Amino acid sequence: EVLKLYDMGGIYSQLPPRTTPREMKAHIDALKYLKIRPDDVFLFTYPKSGTHWLWEIVGMLLSGRSEYNKNVKESQMLECQDLETLESLPSPRLLNTHMLPDRLPDNFLSSGCEVINILRNPKDVAVSLFHHIRDFENSVYNGLWSDFLPLFLGEQSKKCNTWEKILQKQTSTPVLNIWYEDLHENPVSEIQRVAEFLQVDYTIEDIANIADKCSFQNLYTTEMEIRHGVKARTRFGTPLMFRKGVVGDWKNYFTVAQNERFNRIYREQMNGSQLSFGRDF
Ligand code: A3P
C-alpha cells in the first residue's frame, strides 16, 4: 500500500479516524482563535520523541500527586480536540501539539505560557515513527523500513529544527528542552529540572516516585491494564505509544549507507542550529 500522510499543522502524519483532509485543515485554521492562558503549560514536541512520557510526568508534577492521568494525552491535544472542548478545560491546562509554531493560536507568543519540548535522536525517532505508522491497528501501510526512511528524510527531516529557529526569533517565552536520552539515563535529575521550571513544590521522594511511576515498564503495564480499549493500539494488541523505549534502537535498522545519507541530510538541515542530538548519534 502507498503511504498516505497528511499535513497536520506542518507535520506529516495519519489523520485521526473520522476526519477528512479538508476537515483537518479547517480545524487547524480555527485553532488560531484559541485563547492561550498565561498558566497553560504547553508540550511542544516532535512526534515519537517521548511526548506521552513527558505528559505523564508533567501531569503528576502539576497535580502534586503521583497518580496516572485519568485523561489521555489526546484529550488536550490541539490537533485532536475542537475549540469548545479546549476552551472548556479547567486551568492549568496541559496542552500539547506537534504542530509548527506558525500554525499556533494567535496569542501564543504573547500569552506567557510555559513551553516544554522533549527532543530525541532523530534516528530513533525515525524508527519509532516507522513502527507507529506501520503497526497502528487501522494502518493500511505495510512498507519496509527501506521504503519508509526516504519518506522520513524527505518531508519529515525538514521539520527537525523549525521549532528552535522560530521560537528564538519571535519570543521570549521560556522553553525548557529535555533530551529523551538524558531522561532515560537520569530520570530523577531531569524530572527535577522540569519541576523547577514549572516552579512546583516537591521533595526528592516525590520526584523519585514519579520517575518510578513513569518508567517504561510501568507506563506500558498501566496502558495495557487500565486504559486498554481507550488508547491507540497496534495490530498486535500492544500499546501503540509504548513500543520499546530504548536508546539507540536505530542501530538495529540502519545500514551503513542509510546512516551516511542520514548524517549528510541531518548536517544540512541542522546547519546553524543551537541544538545537537549528540550522544550516540
Ligand atoms: P519507541 O517506539 O522507540 O519505543 P511519543 O509519545 O512522542 O509518541 O513517543 C513514543 C516513544 O517514546 C516510543 O518510542 C515509546 O516507547 C517511548 N516511551 C514512552 N514512554 C517511555 C518511557 N517511560 N521510557 C522510555 N521511552 C518511552
Boltz pocket constraint, residues with backbone or C-beta under 6 A from the ligand:
constraints:
  - pocket:
      binder: B
      contacts: [[A, 45], [A, 46], [A, 47], [A, 48], [A, 49], [A, 50], [A, 51], [A, 52], [A, 53], [A, 124], [A, 127], [A, 128], [A, 129], [A, 131], [A, 184], [A, 214], [A, 215], [A, 216], [A, 217], [A, 219], [A, 240], [A, 241], [A, 242], [A, 243], [A, 244], [A, 245], [A, 246], [A, 249]]
      max_distance: 6.0
